[in-house]
């Protein structure tokens, strides 16, 4: 083979290898920039500062209403077993109530209780969504902050069974509250159970909510008492 033909062949092979490597790199960069959903539940809420380690995001139910596979479940005995065929708790299968707790130096607490009002067991997990409303039904500023210092747990509610989430807010007016110092006194709270879209309502008999409507919400735990 003539020397100039050999040099031409080597140059062509080198150019082809460079094009191949460049194409693989571009494809890899494109994949790494693809968007990903981390937590799609509960618009209008956010998490309190702190680590999410050990906290489970609310799993999505299946299209048929059954609970997600592989999430486990916990009943009143906290045995960690997942009963077969137990469906996800829908808004229609739950009733809600509010149980005010002991007030403390400008802080207020309440237990938001979800009760399985259906005739079958159901499962739930995570944080409820909230919207405070006035007597006329108008929306009152509400800022739900998910507390993650307590891990979210899968729960199984028997008919008549309860799960509750601790609510905490302030009654001390701040810079974002009305200038006359009179914070809103809600009439009703609309509640969206975890991973549902429809809401149900409960009477709000816990007094004023200051802090521009900020309410710290812990994940649902078994029982109807105010969680510690």
HELIX and SHEET records of a PDB file:
HELIX    1   1 UNK A    3  UNK A   32  1                                  30    
HELIX    2   2 UNK A   91  UNK A   93  5                                   3    
SHEET    1   A 6 UNK A  45  UNK A  47  0                                        
SHEET    2   A 6 UNK A 143  UNK A 146  1                                        
SHEET    3   A 6 UNK A 214  UNK A 217  1                                        
SHEET    4   A 6 UNK A 162  UNK A 170 -1                                        
SHEET    5   A 6 UNK A 107  UNK A 116 -1                                        
SHEET    6   A 6 UNK A  94  UNK A 100 -1                                        
SHEET    1   B 5 UNK A  45  UNK A  47  0                                        
SHEET    2   B 5 UNK A 143  UNK A 146  1                                        
SHEET    3   B 5 UNK A 214  UNK A 217  1                                        
SHEET    4   B 5 UNK A 162  UNK A 170 -1                                        
SHEET    5   B 5 UNK A 221  UNK A 222 -1                                        
SHEET    1   C 3 UNK A  87  UNK A  88  0                                        
SHEET    2   C 3 UNK A 122  UNK A 124  1                                        
SHEET    3   C 3 UNK A 155  UNK A 157 -1                                        
SHEET    1   D 4 UNK A 139  UNK A 140  0                                        
SHEET    2   D 4 UNK A 129  UNK A 133 -1                                        
SHEET    3   D 4 UNK A 188  UNK A 192 -1                                        
SHEET    4   D 4 UNK A 200  UNK A 203 -1                                        
END                                                                             
